[in-house]
């Protein structure tokens, strides 16, 4: 088939080389990763160093108190999942939230929504088992930026300005941290975070005293648990303002933090057009991408045109496939025994494919799993959201409301080295606007528990020790021989797999280069249950970049899609790295949207 040709004018070049490549959502993290590669570190050393820099330079998008997921392949060629999503604390019971706190939804801002921080332990686990550098060397860049300062992003300044009233009136520790002198920082102003730098220094000191590099990493992990657990438990016990407009105390304890250990898991995979797509399990939303690909893979021959995202029929088909996959996510996914063998089967994909008609569906249509039952997700119209709350996902990402409610705020990084090590990782949570800054730490806790339900029958219910069904969704692509050839991903909450789907279709079916595919117009549906408080939806909703063309937009509207106008360059912040096993040639591509992402390599 012939896809719509890519725009000949790329925003960035497709980088190529043989030494090493990195692509992240902030140029300082990319430069950090590349500098580690240049000094002999491997892809995992580089990714870890870059991740800690992202905590410092994109604090509105992620933080040490948050979470991460990664998919990677080391030189043994075995794809693995790095699981850095912390679970619900021991006291996070449905009865406490529903009966004692009087909630029907977990708020989107405030420490009551905090899962156990998982990102830092996961990065250290990766460094210990697959890296080569010491803790001190890996943390050096982040310590420098936190202690000595970095020019603050305009987006960080805008975020602080947006929540300045909340900080001043209710979160004084955040006001002290982010509004010195009583005002938000200005774009480009040099900002520091000495408390954060001190925490990192204490981790490096703990590692320095250990008898070996590996033991040093474990010593840093132990020190992290002690430092964060003690400070967090003491602080969150005091009630503070949450996004529901009331004051609540958090439930996280030092024991919760001490008990958590990140780990590795077997990935979930699916075959698509001669490639294997590697994702997390259904405790994340990653299998949504696999389900959508399975549905679309059945369109062959003349029907293959339905896979072109730049045409009216293709965009319509892709949106409808995503609605079906996401309906299954909202019904069946969670940190439990999810029937993925059925949901990813060819028979089931054919059943779902047959539901795609010529007009837009305005229903939520989860599939049937034999012998299983689960409650359908509550449907809350976006127009009925509480005052001050964010509505359903709109024209782009990220968005922050005055009450701290946030959606789409995430980072991403991809790294590949000359030995063939490759990683795709999506750090998130612990945004500066998530909850009050914890004294002595310089950062706050995350709010991932807002993605759980206060319903005992839901697979994604709130339950102590159970992970919230996260939106974090990095991707690894393997060739026909099972060798990793591409790592990719994007920030964007519910849109992460939605934006990756057109990218992969354009690369794997349309023959685009990664940069051409990143630059091409993006789209997503809002006809789903939003993962972020207050968990709303827009029936039949679709958000499409205007560059796709008036004829496509008019055609989608005629098919019944409820369109939200998006700017020409507003959706997604994809990045990718590649490797050709036959030649050893490496590649990288990054997104110009948001003016933050960058790729580097040689």
N, C-alpha and C positions, 0 to 999 in steps of 0.2 A: 504494500500500500504506500501511498505518498502522503506524508504529513505536511501540514502547513510549513513552509520553509522558515527557518529561524531568521530573526532580524540580523542583517549583516553587520550592524553597528553594535558591537558588544560593549558593555559598561566596563568590563575588565578583561584582560587576556586569560586564556586557558594556560596556566603555568605548566611548564614541563621541565624535567631534570632527572637526575639519577641519584641524588644525594639524600634529600629529605624534603618533605612538604608539610605545611601546616595551614589550616584555615580555621578561623574562629570569628566570634561576633564582636571582637574588639582588637584593634591593631596592636595594642600593647601586649595582649595575650599571645597573638600570633608571633610577634617579634620575640617574645620570651621563649616560646616553643622552639622557634628556629635557632635561637642562640644556644639552647640546650643541645640541639642536634649538632650544631657546629662544634661544640666542645666534647663530642663523643657520646653524649647521652642517646638513648634509644627513644622510640616513639612514646613509651610509657613514662619515662622520665620527663620528656617534653610536655606530654599532656598533663601530668600532675603539676608541674611548675606553672603551666598556663592556667590551670583551673584555680590555683590559689591566687593568681593575679586577677582573674575574673571576679573573685570575691571582693577584691579591693576596688577595681576600676568600674565594675558594673554592679554596684551594691543595690540598685533598684531592680535588678534582674536576678540576682542570686546572692547567697551569703553562706558563711560557714555553718550557720544554724539551719541550713536547708538540706536538700537531698540531691541525688543524681542517679542516673542510670547510664550504663555504657555497654556497648557490644564491641568485642575486640577479637583479633586473631594474632597470636604470637607466631614465632617461626615454626612451631610444631604444626601450624595450620588448622588447629582446632578452634572453631568459633565458640566464644564464651560470653555470658552476660555478667557484667559487674553490677551487683545489686546494692545500691546505696540509698535505698528508700527505707527510712526508719518506720517502725510500727506505732500503733496507738499506745500511749502510756497505760500502766496497770490500772489507774483510776479512771480511765476514759471509757466509762460504761454508758450504754444507752440510758439506763435509769438515771444516772447522775445528770446527764445533759438534758434529758427530756423532763424528768420529774423535779429534780432539785433546781436546775437552772432555768426551767420553763422554756426550753427551746424546741422548735420543730425542725430547724436546720442548724448546722454548726456554722457560726459566723465566719466571714471571709477575712476578718482582721481581728487580732487579739490572740493572746497566748493559749486560750482555751482550744484553739484549732491546731495547736502545735503537736506534730508527731515527733518522735525521738529523732534528733539530728542524725543524718546518715552520710552526708557527702564526704566529710573529712576522713572518717574511718575508711570509707571505700577507696578514696584516693591513696591513703597510706597502705591499704591492703594491696592495691595494684603495684605500688612502688616496691613493697617488700618482695612480692613474688615474681614480678616481671620487669622491674626497673633495675638500674645499676647505680644510681646516685644516692648520696646520703640525704637525710632529712634536711640538714642545714643548707646544703647546696640547692636542693629543690625549692626551699622556701625563700631563698635569698632575694629573688626578684620581688615577691609579694611583700616581704619585710621592708624592702627599700621603698616601695611605693606607699606603703602604709605609714612608715616612719618619716620619710623625707618628703612625701607628697607627690601628687600627680595632677595634671590639669583635668579638672572635673568635666564630665560630659554635660552638654546642655540638657540632655534628657534627665540626668540625675538632678540637676538644679530645678528643672521643671517639676519633677516628682516631689521634691522637698517643698517647693512652693505650693503645690497642690494640696499637700497634707499639713501645711504649716499651722493652720488653725487647730487641728487635732493634736499636733505636737505641743503647741503652746498651752492649750486648755487641759489636756488629759495625759499626754505622754512627755513629762518634763525631761526624762533621760534622753529621749530622742531629740528634743529641742536642743538640749545641751550638746549632743553629739553632732547634729546636722545643721544647727542654726547658731553658730557662735556669733556673739554680738547681736543676736536677736533677729537675724535675717537669713534666708536661704543663700547658699553659695551661688555665685555667678558663673556662667559657662566659661570654662577656660581658667578659672581661678585655681590656684594650687591648694589642694586640700590634703590633710593628713588624717590618720586614725591611729594615734599612739597606743591606745588600749589594745586594738587589734594587733598591732605590731608586737606589743609586749607578750600577748598570748602566743604568737608564732615563735617568738624568741624562746619562750619557756619550753615549747615543744622541741625546738632544736637543741636546747640545753639538755633536755631529758635524753635525747638520742645520742648526744655527744658522750654521755657517761656510760653507754652500753658497750659490751665487748666486741660487737660486730655490727656491720651495716644492717643486717636483718633484725638483730636484736634491738638496734637503735630505732628502727621503724616501729617495732612493737612497743618500745618504751614511750615513743611519742604518742601512740594510740592510747596507752594507759594514762598518760599525762592529760591528753585531751579530755578523756572521760571525767577525770577528777576535776579539772578546771571548770569545764562547762557544766557538769552536773551540779556541783556545789553552788555555783553562781546562779544558775537558772532556777533551781528549786527555791532558793531563798527569795528570789525576786518575783517570780510569777505567783507566789502565794498571796500577794496583795492584789485585791480586785482592781481592774483597770478597764477603760472604755474599750468596747468591742464594736464591730460594725453594725450590730443590731441596735445600737444606741444605749445599751446598758453596760453596767460594770460587772465583770466576772473575774474570778481568780482562775489561773491556769491549774493544770493537774500534773504537769511533768515533774518528776523527782530525780534526784541524783541517782537513785537505784535504777530508774528507767534507762538513763544514759549509760550507766556502768554495765548494764546487761547487754547492750546492743553490740553486735559485731556484723559488719558488712560481709558479704560472701559472693561466691560465684554460682551461677546456675546454668543449666542447659538452655540454649535458646529455643525459641519457636521459629520454625522455618516453613517456607512454601516455595515451590518451583514456579517460575514464570519466564517463559520464552527462553529457556536454556540457562537461566540463572537461578541461584538460590538466594532468597531474600531472608535475612537474619534479623529477628526482633526479640524483645523480651517476652516473658510469659504474659498471661492475661491478668496479672496483678498490675500491669500497665496497659496502655491502650494500643501497644504495638501490633497485636494480631489484627486490628482494624485494617491496617494497610494490607496485610496478607489476605484477609477476606475480600477486600475490594479488588485486589489483583486477581484472585481466583474467579470472581464474578466476571471481570472484564476479559479474562483470558479466553472465555468461551466465545467471544466475538471474533470470528475468523473470516478469512476470505473477503468478500465485499463488505462484510460487517466490521472489518478491522478499522474502518474509518471512524467508528464510534469511540476509538481510543485516542483520537486527536483532540486535546483540550482546547485548541484554538478555533474550533468550529462549533457552530450552534449545536449540532447533533452530538458531537463528542463531549462538549461541556455538559450538556443535559444528561447524557448517559453516565458520566463520571459523578456528577452530583447525586444522581439517583442511586448509584452503587454505594457511594459513601453513606447515604442515609440508611441504607439497609445494614451495612456493616456497623455503623455507629448505634443503631437501634439494638443490635446484638450486644455491643459493648455495654450499653446502659442497662441491659436486662440480665446478661449472663456473666459479665466479667467481674473479677474481684480476686482477693488473695485467698482463694479456696480451690476446690476441685472443679475447674471449668472444663466443659466438654469440648475442648479444642479439636479433638480428632473428628468429631461430627461437624463442628462449625467450619473446619477447613477442608472438608471432603469435597470431591468433585460432584457428588450427587447433591449435596446441600447447596453448593455454588450454583448448580443448574436450576434448582428450585428458586433460589433468590433471583437469579438472572431473569427468570420468566416473569417476575413482578415488575420489571422495568418497562413502563409504557411510554407513550409519546408525549405525555404531559407530566407535569411535576406533581409528585405525591405531597399531600399536606397531612399525612398520617405518620405516626411512629409504628413501624411494622417489624418487631422482632420476630425471629424465626422460631419454629417449634423444635424442641429437643426431646426425643422420645424418652419417656420415663422421668423427665425433669419438669419442675415448675419453679417459677420465680416471679415476683411481683413486677409489673411494668413500672417504669420510672414515673414519678409524679410529673405532670405537665403544668407548669406555671407560666402563663403568658407574660412576655417581657413587659407589656404595658402595665402590668399589675405589680411591679416591683416596689419594695418599700422606698420611701423618700430617701434620697441620697445614695441609693444603691445603683450599681451598674446594671444596665440592661443586658440583653443578649449580645453576644459578640458582634461587633459592628464592622466598620470599614477597614480596620487594620488592627495592629497590635504594637506595643502594649497599651493598656488603658488603666488609669488609676483614678479612683474617686476620692472625694474629700474625706471620707470616713476610713480610708486605707484599703478599701476593697480593690482588688487587683485581678486582672486576667491577662494571660498571654505573656507574662514577664518571665523570661527564661534566657539562658545562654546556650551556646553550642560550640563544640570544637571537634575537629578532625585532624589526625596526624598519621603520617606514614613515613617510615624510614627506609634506608637503603637495604636493610636486611629483610624487609617484608613484613615487619610488625605494623599493624594497622589498628586504629581505634576511632570509634565514633562515640561521643559522650555528650549528655545533655544535663548540665548542672542547673539547679533552680531552687526556689524557695528561700526563706530567710531574707526576703526583700526588706529593705530599710523601712518600708511602710507596712510590713506584715504585723508587727507587734512592737511594744516598747523596747528600746535598746537596753540590753542587760548591763548594769554597771560592772565595770571590771573586764568586760569582754569587748566592747566596742561594736557589737552586732546584736541582732535580735533572733528570735526563734521563727520557724516557718509556720505555715497555716495549711498544710496538706490535708489535715483531717476534714476540711470543708468538702472534700470529695467523697466522704462517706455518708451513708444514710442512717437516720435514727429509726431503722426498721429491722427487726430481728430476722425477717425472712429474706432480706436482700443479700445477694452474694457480696456486695460491696458495703456491708453494714459496718458501723463502728463497733469495734470489739478489741479489748486489750490484747496486745501482741499481734494483732492483724494489721497488715499494711494497707493504707488507703490505695484505691485504684488510681494510680498516678497517670498524668497525661504525658510524662516524659518518654520520648520515643525515638532514640537514635537507631540508625540502620546500617547494616553491613551487607554488601552484595558479593556473592561468590560466583566464580565462573563454573563451567561445566565439569571441571576437575575438582571443584570444592576449594579453590584457592581464592582468598580475599582479593578483590579487584577494585572495590570502591567502598568508602565510608561516607555517609552523608547524614544530614539532619537539619533541624531548624527549631528556633523558639516558636511559641505560639499557642500553648495550651491545647484546646480541643482541635486547633487547626494544624498541629504538627504533622500528623499523617495525611491530613487533607492536602497540605501543600507539597508533601513529598510524593504523593501519588502522581500528579501531573509531571513532576520532575522526572520520576522514574520512567513513566510512559514515553516521555520525549527522548530520554537517553536510550532506553532498552528497546523501544519499538520504532521511534521516529528517527533515530540516528543522530540526535543532537549531541554536541559536546556538553560536558557539565556546565560550563559557563553559559552557553547558549540556552540551556534548559533553565538555569537559575534566572536569567534575564527575561525569559518569556512570561507572558501574563499569567497570573495566579488567580485561584478562585477557591471558595469553600461554601459549605452549607451551614446555616444556623437552624435548620429544621431538626434539631437534636436537643437532648437535655444537657444544658451547659454544666460543665464540671465544677464551675466556680459559683460561690454564693452570689446571688440568691437562686441559682439553679433554674434559670428560665429557658424558654425556647421561642422561636419564631416559625410557625408552621409554613413550610414551603420556602423558607428564607434562603437566599443565595447572595453572596458577596463576591463581586467580580471586578478585577482591575479594568478600568475604562479603556486601556490600550487594546483590549481584545477586539474592539471595534463595535460600532453602533449596530451593524447588521446582526452580530452575534447577541448583543444585549437585547435588541428588539425581539429576536427569535426566542430567547429564553423567557422573556416576559410574556410572549404570546403562548408559550407552553405552560404558563401558570406559575413560573418562579417569581417569588416576591423579592425583587432585587433591591439591594442596598448599594448605592453608588460608592465606589472606592476610587481613590486617586489612581493615577497611572502607575505609580510605583509605591504601593502601600502594603502589600500582602506578602509576608514571609521574609525570613532572613536566612535562607538556605546557605550551606557551605558544603564542600565535598573535597575529598582527596581520592586519588586513583593510583593503581599500579598495574602495569602490564607484565605478567609473569614471564612472558616469552622474551622480552627485551630488557626488563628492569626499569623501564621508563616510568617515572612518577609524574603525577599531575595534581593540580589544586585549582579550586575555583571558589569565589566568595561573592557575597551579595552587596550590591551598592545601596539597597534600600536601608534607610535609617542612618546612612553615612557613618557606620561604625565597623562593619565587618571587613576583614582583610585576609588575603592569602599570601603566603610567602614560601619560597623554596628555591632550590637550585639542583 
